[in-house]
Amino acid sequence: MTGLPYLDAGTLERLVPVGRAVQILEDALRGGLDPEATPQRPVVDVPAGQLLLMPAATTRYAGVKAVSIAPGNPERGLPRIQGTYLLFDGDTLTPLAALDGIALTSLRTPAVSALAVRHLADEGARRLVVFGSGPQAWGHVLAFMAVRPIDEVTVVGRDLGRAEALADRCRALGLTARALINGPEVDAVARADLVACCTTAREPLFPGKLARDGVTVVAVGSHEPGARELDGDLVARATVVVEARAAAMEEAGDVIIPIRHGTITTGHLAGNLAELIAGGVVTGPGPRVFKSTGMAWEDLVVAAAAYEAWT
């Protein structure tokens, strides 16, 4: 792979702004991409954490993202998630480029969430609550601003200093922003038009009964069947959309745990992302929930667009 082009974080951000990424993902789904056909990613437990391998292919391109998740890294001043993406020609499988895997994840995950918000949330949604204070939390603020008239952000974090730092970044964008920790987020959730859960939590972040009818809640932090950010009460009341049913039933604890507890059945899922885009999801009177675990087709679509813009 000598001389293989490498698209770093700054290059990727320049080539594919988040608003463009949202449209690229929608175009792919409207063009017939079936998220249910994406291969399941193997997750391998290793002493320091997990290794994930995420392959996907179309007729034009193939790609694979190798990701490591090391829970102990933040204490070392290192990223919890690291990785690299390799893009191949779809016909010859010749390597075309390598991309910063974390930058790619930090772009496509909020873009997928924003795509769901574009089709689920009320047009005038402006009050956003973000659980988390890391790159995904910031990415979701930017992505939601691309599809809805956000003007108020509440950042809820475990570390008040980090939450304040993210709130400062939001204020620099001209938004009204505040930072909270622990209990005070209750009032913010009750008033929210949009809630983004971008954490490593393994238990629900807030009582689901606080979420009002009509709010749109996005949960992206967990990809394990035993971990969740949302409780069964919220999920049971909500119109629930997932990226793909097959992936959700393997990895989405927010869905799997309520099914195990008998709070909902598998038929409770209103649709996948492709069906939502096509207008095949009818929202009920309660909250709306989009649960994301991250899928390889999303990486491939965005990586291919970045490569084409680079060339």
C-alpha positions in Angstrom: 0.0 0.0 0.0 3.0 2.3 -0.6 1.7 5.7 -1.6 -1.9 5.0 -0.5 -3.6 8.3 0.0 -4.6 9.1 3.6 -7.5 11.4 4.3 -7.0 12.8 7.8 -9.7 14.4 10.0 -9.3 17.9 8.6 -9.4 16.7 5.0 -12.5 14.7 5.7 -14.3 17.6 7.4 -13.4 19.9 4.5 -14.5 17.4 1.8 -17.8 16.3 3.4 -19.4 18.8 5.7 -22.0 17.3 8.0 -25.0 18.7 6.0 -23.6 17.1 2.9 -23.1 13.8 4.7 -26.8 13.9 5.7 -27.8 14.2 2.1 -25.4 11.6 0.8 -26.8 9.1 3.3 -30.4 9.9 2.3 -29.5 9.7 -1.4 -28.0 6.2 -0.9 -31.1 5.0 0.8 -33.4 6.5 -1.8 -31.2 4.9 -4.5 -32.0 1.4 -3.2 -29.4 0.7 -0.6 -30.8 -1.9 1.9 -29.4 -1.5 5.4 -30.8 -4.9 6.3 -28.3 -6.4 3.8 -25.2 -5.0 5.5 -23.0 -7.8 7.0 -23.0 -7.9 10.8 -19.8 -6.7 12.4 -17.8 -9.2 14.4 -17.0 -7.9 17.9 -13.9 -9.5 19.5 -13.2 -9.1 23.2 -9.5 -8.5 24.0 -7.7 -7.8 27.3 -7.8 -4.0 26.8 -11.4 -3.8 25.4 -12.9 -4.7 22.1 -11.9 -4.9 18.4 -14.7 -4.3 15.8 -14.5 -5.1 12.0 -17.0 -3.3 9.8 -17.1 -4.4 6.2 -19.5 -3.3 3.4 -19.6 -3.2 -0.3 -21.5 -1.8 -3.3 -20.9 -2.4 -7.0 -18.6 0.7 -7.1 -16.7 0.5 -3.8 -15.9 -1.8 -0.9 -14.5 -0.9 2.5 -13.7 -2.0 5.9 -13.3 -0.1 9.2 -11.1 -1.6 11.9 -12.1 -0.1 15.3 -10.6 -0.5 18.8 -12.5 0.4 21.9 -10.3 0.7 25.0 -12.3 1.9 28.1 -9.2 2.6 30.0 -7.7 5.0 27.5 -9.3 8.3 28.7 -7.4 7.9 32.0 -4.2 7.8 29.9 -5.2 10.8 27.9 -6.0 8.7 24.8 -9.2 8.3 22.8 -11.5 5.6 24.0 -12.3 4.7 20.3 -9.6 4.5 17.6 -9.6 3.1 14.1 -8.7 3.2 10.4 -10.9 2.9 7.3 -9.7 1.2 4.1 -11.6 2.0 0.9 -11.3 -0.4 -2.1 -12.4 -0.3 -5.8 -15.6 -2.4 -6.0 -14.6 -4.2 -9.1 -11.0 -5.0 -8.6 -10.8 -4.6 -4.8 -7.7 -2.5 -5.3 -7.0 -0.3 -2.3 -7.9 3.3 -3.1 -7.4 5.2 0.1 -7.1 5.1 3.9 -9.2 7.4 6.1 -9.1 8.5 9.7 -11.6 6.0 11.2 -12.4 8.1 14.2 -13.1 11.2 12.1 -15.3 9.1 9.8 -17.2 7.8 12.8 -17.5 11.3 14.3 -19.0 12.5 11.0 -21.3 9.7 9.9 -22.9 9.0 13.3 -24.3 12.5 13.8 -25.2 12.6 10.1 -27.3 9.4 10.4 -29.0 10.8 13.5 -29.7 14.1 11.7 -31.2 12.2 8.8 -33.6 10.4 11.2 -34.4 13.8 12.9 -35.1 15.3 9.5 -37.9 12.8 9.0 -39.1 12.3 12.6 -38.9 15.6 14.4 -41.2 18.5 14.3 -40.2 21.2 11.8 -39.8 23.8 14.5 -37.8 21.7 17.0 -35.3 24.2 18.6 -34.6 23.0 22.2 -31.9 20.4 22.3 -30.7 18.4 25.3 -27.4 16.5 24.8 -26.3 13.8 27.2 -22.5 13.6 26.9 -19.7 16.0 26.4 -17.3 14.3 23.9 -16.9 14.4 20.1 -20.2 12.7 19.4 -22.1 15.2 21.6 -20.5 18.1 19.7 -21.1 16.4 16.4 -24.8 16.0 17.1 -25.2 19.7 18.0 -23.7 20.6 14.6 -25.6 17.9 12.7 -29.0 18.8 14.3 -28.4 22.5 13.5 -28.1 21.4 9.8 -31.7 20.1 9.8 -33.6 22.0 12.5 -33.6 25.6 13.8 -31.8 24.8 17.1 -31.3 27.8 19.3 -31.1 26.4 22.8 -28.8 23.6 24.0 -28.5 21.9 27.4 -25.4 19.8 27.9 -25.7 17.1 30.5 -22.4 15.4 31.5 -20.7 13.4 34.3 -18.0 16.1 34.5 -19.3 19.6 34.9 -16.1 21.1 33.6 -16.3 19.2 30.3 -20.0 19.9 30.0 -19.3 23.7 30.5 -16.6 23.5 27.8 -19.0 22.0 25.3 -21.6 24.6 26.3 -19.0 27.3 25.6 -18.5 25.9 22.1 -22.3 26.0 21.6 -22.4 29.7 22.7 -19.6 30.5 20.2 -22.1 29.4 17.5 -24.6 31.9 18.8 -26.7 29.4 20.7 -28.2 29.8 24.2 -26.4 27.0 26.2 -26.1 25.7 29.7 -24.3 22.8 31.3 -25.8 20.5 34.0 -24.7 17.4 35.9 -26.6 14.7 37.7 -30.2 15.6 38.7 -31.0 19.0 37.2 -31.4 17.6 33.7 -34.9 16.5 34.6 -36.4 19.9 33.8 -34.5 20.1 30.6 -35.7 16.7 29.3 -39.3 17.7 30.0 -39.0 20.8 27.9 -36.9 19.4 25.1 -37.9 19.1 21.4 -34.8 16.9 20.7 -32.7 14.7 23.0 -29.4 13.2 21.9 -27.9 10.5 24.0 -24.2 10.2 23.2 -22.7 8.5 26.2 -21.0 5.3 27.4 -23.8 4.7 30.0 -25.0 1.2 30.5 -28.2 2.2 32.4 -30.9 4.6 31.4 -29.9 8.3 31.6 -33.3 9.7 32.6 -36.8 8.5 33.6 -38.6 7.9 30.3 -41.9 9.3 31.7 -40.3 12.8 31.6 -40.1 12.8 27.8 -43.1 14.6 26.5 -45.3 13.5 23.6 -43.8 14.7 20.3 -40.2 14.9 21.4 -37.6 13.1 19.3 -35.0 11.1 21.2 -31.9 9.8 19.5 -29.7 7.2 21.2 -26.3 6.4 19.8 -24.0 5.6 22.7 -24.5 1.8 23.0 -23.8 -1.0 20.6 -24.1 -3.9 23.1 -27.2 -5.9 23.9 -26.7 -5.5 27.6 -26.3 -1.7 27.7 -28.9 1.0 27.1 -29.4 4.8 27.5 -33.2 4.7 27.4 -35.6 3.0 29.7 -38.4 0.7 28.8 -41.1 3.2 29.7 -39.9 5.6 27.0 -39.4 2.9 24.4 -42.9 1.4 25.0 -44.5 4.8 24.6 -42.5 5.8 21.5 -42.6 5.3 17.8 -39.3 3.5 17.5 -37.1 3.6 14.3 -33.8 1.7 14.0 -31.1 1.7 11.3 -31.9 -2.0 10.5 -34.0 -4.5 12.4 -31.4 -7.2 12.1 -28.7 -5.0 13.6 -30.9 -3.7 16.3 -31.9 -7.2 17.4 -28.3 -8.1 17.8 -26.7 -5.0 19.3 -29.3 -2.5 20.5 -29.8 -3.0 24.2 -32.3 -0.1 24.2 -34.6 -2.4 22.2 -33.4 -5.8 23.3 -33.7 -5.3 27.1 -37.4 -4.1 26.9 -38.2 -7.1 24.7 -36.6 -9.4 27.3 -38.6 -7.8 30.1 -41.8 -8.1 28.1 -42.2 -4.3 27.9 -42.5 -4.4 24.1 -42.4 -7.1 21.4 -40.3 -7.2 18.2 -43.4 -5.9 16.4 -43.1 -2.6 18.3 -40.4 -1.4 15.9 -42.1 1.0 13.5 -39.5 0.7 10.8 -35.9 1.0 9.7 -34.1 4.0 8.4 -34.8 3.2 4.7 -38.5 2.8 5.4 -38.5 6.1 7.3 -36.9 7.9 4.4 -39.5 6.4 2.0 -42.4 7.6 4.1 -43.3 4.2 5.4 -43.3 5.0 9.1 -46.4 6.4 10.8 -45.6 8.3 14.0 -47.9 7.8 17.0 -49.0 10.3 19.6 -46.1 9.7 21.9 -42.4 10.4 21.7 -40.3 9.4 18.7 -37.1 7.4 19.2 -34.3 6.6 16.8 -31.9 4.0 18.0 -28.5 3.8 16.3 -25.7 1.3 16.8 -23.6 2.4 13.8 -23.4 0.4 10.6 -20.8 -0.3 8.0 -22.8 0.9 5.0 -22.8 4.4 6.5 -19.0 4.4 6.7 -18.7 3.2 3.1 -21.1 5.8 1.7 -19.4 8.7 3.4 -15.9 7.4 2.7 -16.7 7.0 -1.0 -18.0 10.5 -1.2 -14.9 11.9 0.5 -12.7 10.0 -1.9 -14.6 11.2 -4.9 -14.4 14.8 -3.7 -10.6 14.3 -3.1 -10.0 13.0 -6.6 
